[in-house]
Amino acid sequence: MEFRKLVSDYLPNAVVAATIFTLYNTYTGEIADPVTIGVEFISYVIAIFIGFIVITPILKKAFSSLTT
């Protein structure tokens, strides 16, 4: 799959999920330093984006075998 398509498909979802996790961690007081917040946000975006790329084809294959 082309990298541009992967970015356009999964990056917005990863950013939204990372924002939710970062806001939760900020709300609970686990992180308070602006640099730490930025690093946590970027690491969440990368991890979730890679997770979407890896897990989505596996789920598509699993659910396609159930329907046929």
GULOVEX-448977 format. One record per residue: residue number from 0; residue in one letter; chain; x, y, z of N, C-alpha, C, O in turn. Coordinates in nm, 4 decimals, m for minus. Layout:
BEGIN
SITE    i  aa  ch       n.u       n.v       n.w      ca.u      ca.v      ca.w       c.u       c.v       c.w       o.u       o.v       o.w
SITE  NUM   a   A         X         Y         Z         X         Y         Z         X         Y         Z         X         Y         Z
...
//
This chain:
BEGIN
SITE    i  aa  ch       n.u       n.v       n.w      ca.u      ca.v      ca.w       c.u       c.v       c.w       o.u       o.v       o.w
SITE    0   m   A    0.0839   m0.1165    0.0000    0.0000    0.0000    0.0000    0.0893    0.1241    0.0000    0.1955    0.1255    0.0623
SITE    1   e   A    0.0459    0.2253   m0.0689    0.1232    0.3475   m0.0807    0.1223    0.4255    0.0504    0.0202    0.4345    0.1187
SITE    2   f   A    0.2381    0.4816    0.0839    0.2530    0.5505    0.2126    0.1594    0.6696    0.2242    0.1060    0.6952    0.3321
SITE    3   r   A    0.1382    0.7432    0.1149    0.0481    0.8590    0.1203   m0.0938    0.8166    0.1555   m0.1629    0.8861    0.2301
SITE    4   k   A   m0.1370    0.7035    0.1024   m0.2713    0.6547    0.1328   m0.2808    0.6119    0.2785   m0.3819    0.6362    0.3444
SITE    5   l   A   m0.1754    0.5481    0.3285   m0.1744    0.5089    0.4695   m0.1848    0.6310    0.5609   m0.2592    0.6307    0.6590
SITE    6   v   A   m0.1097    0.7342    0.5273   m0.1119    0.8561    0.6084   m0.2500    0.9202    0.6053   m0.3025    0.9609    0.7089
SITE    7   s   A   m0.3083    0.9291    0.4870   m0.4395    0.9946    0.4778   m0.5495    0.9115    0.5417   m0.6495    0.9667    0.5877
SITE    8   d   A   m0.5330    0.7803    0.5455   m0.6353    0.6951    0.6067   m0.6259    0.6897    0.7587   m0.7280    0.6971    0.8271
SITE    9   y   A   m0.5048    0.6770    0.8122   m0.4893    0.6449    0.9536   m0.4373    0.7585    1.0408   m0.4608    0.7575    1.1616
SITE   10   l   A   m0.3682    0.8551    0.9843   m0.3098    0.9602    1.0674   m0.4144    1.0453    1.1399   m0.3940    1.0761    1.2573
SITE   11   p   A   m0.5250    1.0848    1.0763   m0.6245    1.1629    1.1517   m0.6798    1.0875    1.2728   m0.6995    1.1467    1.3790
SITE   12   n   A   m0.7044    0.9593    1.2575   m0.7536    0.8792    1.3706   m0.6483    0.8688    1.4800   m0.6808    0.8737    1.5986
SITE   13   a   A   m0.5224    0.8544    1.4406   m0.4146    0.8448    1.5386   m0.3994    0.9757    1.6156   m0.3741    0.9744    1.7361
SITE   14   v   A   m0.4148    1.0881    1.5468   m0.4026    1.2181    1.6139   m0.5162    1.2373    1.7136   m0.4937    1.2867    1.8241
SITE   15   v   A   m0.6362    1.1993    1.6766   m0.7502    1.2131    1.7683   m0.7304    1.1243    1.8915   m0.7517    1.1686    2.0043
SITE   16   a   A   m0.6900    1.0000    1.8696   m0.6681    0.9093    1.9821   m0.5542    0.9588    2.0715   m0.5652    0.9529    2.1939
SITE   17   a   A   m0.4460    1.0070    2.0123   m0.3336    1.0576    2.0903   m0.3737    1.1812    2.1701   m0.3291    1.2000    2.2832
SITE   18   t   A   m0.4574    1.2648    2.1112   m0.5059    1.3824    2.1828   m0.5866    1.3421    2.3055   m0.5721    1.4016    2.4123
SITE   19   i   A   m0.6708    1.2419    2.2901   m0.7516    1.1939    2.4030   m0.6618    1.1389    2.5133   m0.6811    1.1713    2.6305
SITE   20   f   A   m0.5636    1.0560    2.4770   m0.4728    1.0005    2.5772   m0.3917    1.1098    2.6461   m0.3734    1.1061    2.7678
SITE   21   t   A   m0.3437    1.2059    2.5697   m0.2635    1.3135    2.6270   m0.3470    1.4017    2.7200   m0.3015    1.4394    2.8280
SITE   22   l   A   m0.4681    1.4338    2.6779   m0.5553    1.5135    2.7642   m0.5889    1.4397    2.8932   m0.5936    1.5005    3.0001
SITE   23   y   A   m0.6118    1.3111    2.8839   m0.6402    1.2317    3.0031   m0.5202    1.2314    3.0982   m0.5358    1.2506    3.2188
SITE   24   n   A   m0.4011    1.2096    3.0433   m0.2818    1.2094    3.1282   m0.2552    1.3462    3.1892   m0.2073    1.3553    3.3022
SITE   25   t   A   m0.2854    1.4515    3.1166   m0.2697    1.5857    3.1711   m0.3735    1.6120    3.2803   m0.3426    1.6719    3.3833
SITE   26   y   A   m0.4952    1.5673    3.2571   m0.6037    1.5863    3.3545   m0.5757    1.5122    3.4849   m0.6001    1.5651    3.5934
SITE   27   t   A   m0.5244    1.3898    3.4741   m0.4977    1.3115    3.5942   m0.3692    1.3523    3.6640   m0.3405    1.3043    3.7737
SITE   28   g   A   m0.2920    1.4396    3.6025   m0.1717    1.4904    3.6661   m0.0480    1.4066    3.6441    0.0550    1.4314    3.7068
SITE   29   e   A   m0.0556    1.3074    3.5560    0.0609    1.2246    3.5312    0.1706    1.3011    3.4581    0.2892    1.2756    3.4792
SITE   30   i   A    0.1312    1.3945    3.3723    0.2298    1.4771    3.3035    0.1875    1.6233    3.3170    0.0693    1.6560    3.3057
SITE   31   a   A    0.2843    1.7098    3.3411    0.2512    1.8510    3.3576    0.3482    1.9425    3.2828    0.3142    2.0574    3.2545
SITE   32   d   A    0.4661    1.8949    3.2508    0.5669    1.9741    3.1819    0.5316    1.9837    3.0334    0.5008    1.8816    2.9720
SITE   33   p   A    0.5352    2.1035    2.9736    0.4995    2.1174    2.8313    0.5838    2.0314    2.7373    0.5327    1.9795    2.6381
SITE   34   v   A    0.7114    2.0162    2.7678    0.7966    1.9316    2.6830    0.7527    1.7863    2.6939    0.7465    1.7155    2.5934
SITE   35   t   A    0.7226    1.7423    2.8134    0.6765    1.6046    2.8335    0.5435    1.5816    2.7629    0.5216    1.4760    2.7036
SITE   36   i   A    0.4567    1.6786    2.7693    0.3280    1.6666    2.6999    0.3509    1.6504    2.5500    0.2875    1.5660    2.4867
SITE   37   g   A    0.4399    1.7295    2.4932    0.4701    1.7195    2.3500    0.5309    1.5862    2.3124    0.4938    1.5262    2.2115
SITE   38   v   A    0.6248    1.5399    2.3938    0.6894    1.4106    2.3659    0.5889    1.2972    2.3775    0.5864    1.2072    2.2936
SITE   39   e   A    0.5065    1.3013    2.4809    0.4036    1.1980    2.4979    0.3073    1.1975    2.3794    0.2715    1.0913    2.3285
SITE   40   f   A    0.2655    1.3157    2.3359    0.1719    1.3253    2.2246    0.2322    1.2661    2.0976    0.1673    1.1869    2.0292
SITE   41   i   A    0.3542    1.3034    2.0663    0.4199    1.2523    1.9451    0.4394    1.1013    1.9545    0.4189    1.0300    1.8563
SITE   42   s   A    0.4786    1.0524    2.0709    0.4975    0.9076    2.0848    0.3656    0.8322    2.0728    0.3614    0.7233    2.0156
SITE   43   y   A    0.2576    0.8896    2.1267    0.1261    0.8272    2.1102    0.0841    0.8248    1.9635    0.0332    0.7236    1.9155
SITE   44   v   A    0.1048    0.9345    1.8926    0.0674    0.9397    1.7510    0.1420    0.8325    1.6732    0.0817    0.7602    1.5939
SITE   45   i   A    0.2712    0.8217    1.6947    0.3516    0.7228    1.6215    0.3073    0.5814    1.6553    0.2889    0.4990    1.5658
SITE   46   a   A    0.2901    0.5528    1.7835    0.2519    0.4172    1.8243    0.1142    0.3787    1.7716    0.0954    0.2672    1.7230
SITE   47   i   A    0.0190    0.4689    1.7807   m0.1166    0.4380    1.7350   m0.1208    0.4267    1.5837   m0.1895    0.3395    1.5303
SITE   48   f   A   m0.0482    0.5137    1.5133   m0.0428    0.5078    1.3675    0.0138    0.3736    1.3210   m0.0420    0.3104    1.2313
SITE   49   i   A    0.1237    0.3305    1.3813    0.1827    0.2006    1.3458    0.0868    0.0876    1.3819    0.0753   m0.0104    1.3083
SITE   50   g   A    0.0183    0.1010    1.4948   m0.0798   m0.0001    1.5332   m0.1925   m0.0131    1.4319   m0.2342   m0.1241    1.3989
SITE   51   f   A   m0.2422    0.1008    1.3821   m0.3460    0.0962    1.2789   m0.2952    0.0276    1.1528   m0.3671   m0.0520    1.0924
SITE   52   i   A   m0.1729    0.0576    1.1129   m0.1170   m0.0017    0.9910   m0.1031   m0.1522    1.0058   m0.1277   m0.2261    0.9105
SITE   53   v   A   m0.0642   m0.1982    1.1232   m0.0421   m0.3417    1.1454   m0.1733   m0.4161    1.1682   m0.1936   m0.5239    1.1125
SITE   54   i   A   m0.2614   m0.3603    1.2487   m0.3806   m0.4329    1.2914   m0.4916   m0.4325    1.1867   m0.5635   m0.5317    1.1744
SITE   55   t   A   m0.5076   m0.3254    1.1119   m0.6180   m0.3166    1.0157   m0.6162   m0.4286    0.9116   m0.7207   m0.4898    0.8896
SITE   56   p   A   m0.5029   m0.4594    0.8458   m0.5056   m0.5716    0.7507   m0.5377   m0.7059    0.8166   m0.6034   m0.7909    0.7564
SITE   57   i   A   m0.4913   m0.7246    0.9402   m0.5201   m0.8492    1.0115   m0.6698   m0.8610    1.0387   m0.7286   m0.9673    1.0190
SITE   58   l   A   m0.7314   m0.7512    1.0843   m0.8751   m0.7540    1.1106   m0.9560   m0.7714    0.9829   m1.0560   m0.8432    0.9825
SITE   59   k   A   m0.9144   m0.7070    0.8752   m0.9855   m0.7225    0.7484   m0.9815   m0.8668    0.7016   m1.0816   m0.9199    0.6536
SITE   60   k   A   m0.8666   m0.9297    0.7155   m0.8543   m1.0689    0.6736   m0.9375   m1.1602    0.7634   m1.0014   m1.2536    0.7150
SITE   61   a   A   m0.9367   m1.1337    0.8921   m1.0132   m1.2175    0.9857   m1.1617   m1.2053    0.9616   m1.2325   m1.3061    0.9608
SITE   62   f   A   m1.2108   m1.0835    0.9417   m1.3544   m1.0651    0.9223   m1.4003   m1.1044    0.7820   m1.5166   m1.1404    0.7637
SITE   63   s   A   m1.3123   m1.0985    0.6836   m1.3514   m1.1425    0.5508   m1.3665   m1.2939    0.5475   m1.4486   m1.3468    0.4725
SITE   64   s   A   m1.2874   m1.3639    0.6285   m1.3002   m1.5095    0.6317   m1.4288   m1.5501    0.7056   m1.4809   m1.6590    0.6812
SITE   65   l   A   m1.4795   m1.4672    0.7930   m1.6030   m1.4975    0.8627   m1.7265   m1.4806    0.7752   m1.8263   m1.5505    0.7928
SITE   66   t   A   m1.7190   m1.3872    0.6809   m1.8351   m1.3586    0.5977   m1.8463   m1.4507    0.4772   m1.9529   m1.4596    0.4163
SITE   67   t   A   m1.7379   m1.5195    0.4417   m1.7463   m1.6090    0.3263   m1.7563   m1.7517    0.3654   m1.7642   m1.8390    0.2790
//
